[in-house]
Amino acid sequence: MLKNLPISLLTVLFAFAITACGADDSGTSDDVETDDNDVADDSETPETDFPEGSVELIVPHDAGGGTDAVARALADATEEHLGESIGVINVEGGGGAVGMTEGATAAPDGHTVTLVTVELVALPHLGLAEISHEDYHPIAQINFDPPALTVPADAPYDTLEEFLDHARENPGEIQMGNGGNGNIWHLSASAIEQVADVEFEHVPFDGANSAVTSLLGGHIDAVPVSPAEVLPQVESGELKTLAIMDDERADVMPDVPTFEEEGVTGTPSIGPWRGLTVPEDTPDEVVEVLSNAFMAGAEEPEFEEFMENNGLDMAVTDGDDFEHLMAEDYEFYGELISDIGFDE
């Protein structure tokens, strides 16, 4: 069982904002593989005059962050398939709540698309957002980044089993860094505590990058962050990743086993995802045009190269699958946040 970790809503809000602005945006995923059969042929467009001008793509986080970079790369790759320009608009604030609210309440004509992140299904449980996934019509999921449990290269454990054995023998001794109290990486570590019957000392930082820097300096013992956050240091031999917290191995770390492979059963597939949405009342034929275009853009070689170069796992699914993911995650994060005590 987890210890209650009550925190103020203001602290959680700040933590989510920090997380989303970096490469470690936040959720779970049932399918993190791109399936060519799922991607519609954008040449078979439905009967509609849409689009009748440029499309705005709202990014609910600061310019220059990980979500912003993904949005701009995807917009560039999609414009030729849509036949119109796509302008990226940053609407930051509220850990993503401000921009996602603006996107959900925009005119339902398809000319305003929002790149949502996992915070969409977590913030409502914290009382920090008045909208949820049900206020959107999903277009497509684009990617998913599972937590990569990473420790210093000279740590006394080389496997997940050895790490967890040490944690059980020394409750509360392992200092587990995260991107801020209540953010996705804190929730990931808390989920490990639940399924593995261990207890960590949670150490919050202003974003995952700061946590990784502290890990490199020997000030903490481990971090459960995205592969992109630690891949350069793993490749240089400064850090080692013990396991991936997902159903399948990460594309950018194919030699690292999953928790399940290491014998930790019942581990949730948790981590940041990104996807595209429009207001819920947007006509189906308009949604189909957008889905065809963006999913085709996601398959453009330059976008795939961008994702690979940045250590980001592709997870392209259609709107129906993305809707299912969001609904499942909404329930999952509600239960996890309640168990941890963040909603108190």
N, C-alpha and C positions, 0 to 999 in steps of 0.2 A: 504494500500500500504506500501511496505517496504521502509525504508530509504536506500539510497545508502551507502554501506559500503566499499569503495575502499580500497584495501590492496595490498601490493606488492606480486608478485608471489613468492618471496622467503619466505615470511611469510606463505603463503598457503602451499607451499611445505613442510616446517617444520611441519606445523600442521598436514598434512596428514601422514607424517612419524611417528609422535608421536602416532596418533590415531591407525594406523595399527599395531604398535608393541605391543599394549596392548590387552586387551580382547574386546575392543570396536571397532573393525574394521567395516568398513563401507559398505544402499540401500533399495530398496523397495522389497516387496514380495507379489505376488498374492495368494500364497498357502504355508503356513508354516506348513502344516501337512504332516507327512510321510504316504504315501499311499502304503500299501503292494502290491497292484495290479500294481504299477508303477515299482516295483523292479524286474528286470529280473532274471530268474533262471540262475545262472552262470554255471550250468551243460550243458546248451544248447549253447555251444560256436560255432561261425561260423568257416568255413573251412579256417584256416590260421595257419602259423607256429609261429605266434606271441604269446607270447614274446620269443625272442631268447637270453635271458640274463636279467640282472637286469634292473630295471626301476628307473630313477631319478625323484624325486618329488621336483620341485623348489618352495621354499617359498620366496616370494619377500620382506621379512621383517626379522628383527633380530631374532637370536636364543633366546628362552626363552619367547617370547611374546605369545599372545593368538593364533594367526594364526599358529605359529610354533608348539605350543602344540597340536592344532587340527590336523595338518598335521601328526605329529609323531604318535598320537593315531590312526588315520585312516590308516596310512601305516602299522602299526603293525596288525591291524584287517583285512587288505585286502590281505596281502602276501599269505595266504593259499588259497585264491580264485584265485589269479593270477598265482600261481605256481612259482613265482620268488621273489627275494628280492626287496624291495623298499627303496632306499636311499634318505633321505631328505637332500636337498642342500639349504642353505640360501644364497640368493643373494639380499642383501638389498641396499637401495639407492633410491633417487628421490621419496620418498613417495610411493614406490612400483613400480615405472616406470622402474627401471633398471632390476629387476628380471622378471617382466612381459614382457619386451621387449626381454630379453634373451629367455624366454620360447616361445614366439611367433615366433622367428626366428630360433629356434632349428630345427634339422633334423626332417621331418614329418614322422617318423617311429614308433611313439608310445612309444619310450623308454625315452622320456622326457615329463613329465606331469607338469603342473603348477597349483598351488592352487591360484587362483585369488580372489581378494576382490573387493568391490564396487568401490574402487579408479579407477579400470579399465574403468569405464564409466563416471567418474567425472574428472579425470586428463586431458583428451583431451580438455575439455571445458575451462580449465585454462591455456592451452598452455604448459602443463608440461609433456606431453607424445605424442610420434609420432605414437603410436599404439593404437588400440581400440579393442572392443569385436569382430569386424569383422575380425580381424587377427587370431582368434582362432576358433577351432572346439570344442564346449562344450561337456563335458562328463556327468556331473551331478552337481546339486547344493547340498550342504551339510547342511548348516544351515542359519538362519536369526535371528538377534537380534533386536527387535523393541525398540525404545526409551521408557523409563519408566520415566515419569515426577515425580520427587521425591523432597520432601521438608523436613525440620526438623520436628520431631515428635510434637514439640510444636508450629508449625506454626499456625497462626490464621485462616487457612482454612483447611477443612477436605474433600472437594470435588473439582473436577475440575471446576465446575461452580463457587464456591466461589473464587477460585484462579483467574479465568479469570475476574470475576466481580471486584476483587481488582485491577487487572492489568489495566482494563479499567478506573477505577476511579482514578488511579495513574499512568498515562503514563510515561514509562521510569524509574519507581521507582524500580520495581522488578529486582534484579540482577540475571541474568541467567548465570550460569557457563557452560563452554564447554571445550573441549579438545584442543582448539587452533583455532584462526581465520581461517574460511574456512573449518574446518573439519566437519565430518558427524554430530556431535552433534550441532555444530553451525548452520548448514543447517537445522537440525531438529527444533531447536528453531525458526529459521526464518520462517519455514513453519507454525509453530503454529501462529506466528504473522499474517501471511497472512490469514489463514482460520478463526481465532478468532477475528481479528480486534483489536489486542493489540500491545503494544510496550514494549520491554524489554531493559534493559541495559545489553549488552552482555559482559561477563567477561571471557577472554581466559586464559587457563592454559596449562601447558606442559603435556597434557594427561588427560583423564577422571578421573584417580585415584586422581590426585592433585585437581581436581574440587570437587570431593566427600569429600576429606579431608577438603577442605575449607568450604564446606557445613556443615560438622560435627562441625567445629569450629565456626559456626555462622557468617562467613564473607560474604557469599552470601545467596540468598534466595531459589534457586531451581537449579536443573540440569535435562536435558533430556538425560540420558545415558542408556546403556543396563541394563537389569535386573541383570545380573551377577555382575555389578559394585556396586550395592547397596543392593543386596539380604541379605548379612550377617547383615548389619546395620538395614534393615527393620525388619528382624527376631528378632534382639536384642531390638527393640523398640526405636532406636535412630533416625530413619528416617521413613517416610511414603510415599508410592507411590500413587499418586492421579489417574493416568490413564495411559494406554498403547496406544502408537500411532501406531496402527495396525488394520487390519480388524478383528482380533480375539484376545482373551486374551492370554497372555503368559503362556506357560505350567508351568513355574516355579513360576508364580504369578497368579494362577487361580482365586483368589478372587478379583483381581484388574480389574475394568471395562476398556473398550476401550474408546477412545475419542468419537466415534460414539454412544456408549451406553450412554454417558453422554450428548448427544445432540449437539456435535460439528460435524456437517456434512461436508463432502467434505475433511476430513482430509486424506492426503496421507499416504500410508503405506511406511514408510521410515526407513532406518536403515542399519547397516552393514550386508552383506551376504558374504559367502565363497562358492566357487565352483571349480570344476576341469576342465581343458581344455588341449588341445593339439594344435599344429600348424594347421592352416586351411586346409592344403593339406594332412593331415593324412588320409589314406584309411579308408573307412567306416567300413570294417570288423575288423580293428584294434581298432577303436573307440568303436565298440560293445563289444569287449573283455574287454577293460578297463572299460567301463560302467557297464557291468555285475559284474566285480570283485569289483570295488569300491562301487557300490550300495549294494552289498552283505556284504562288509566289514562294511558299515555304519549301517547295521542291526545286527551286532554282539553284543551280550549283553555287552561285556566289553567296546565297543565304546559308546553305548547308556548310560552306567553307567558313563563313563567319562564326557559326555556332560551334563548329569543331575547333577552330582556332581559339575560341574563348572558353573551351571546356564545358560547353552547355549541351545537355542531352536533348535531342529532338524527341518530341512526343506529339506527332500531328494526328489528331482525330477530328471527326466531324462534329457538328453541333449537337447531335443526339447523344453521342458518347460523352461529350464535354458536359452536357446538362446532367447526365447520370453521375459523372465524377463530382460535380459541384454539390449535388444533392447528398451524395454519400459523405463528402467531406464536411458539409454543414453539420450533419449529425455527429460525425466523428469528433470534430473539434469542440462541439458543444459538450460532449461527454468528457473529453480530455480536460478542457478548461475547468469544468465543474469538479472533476476528481482532484485536480491540482489545487483548486481553491482560488483561482484568479477571478472568479465571478463573485466573490464575497465582498 
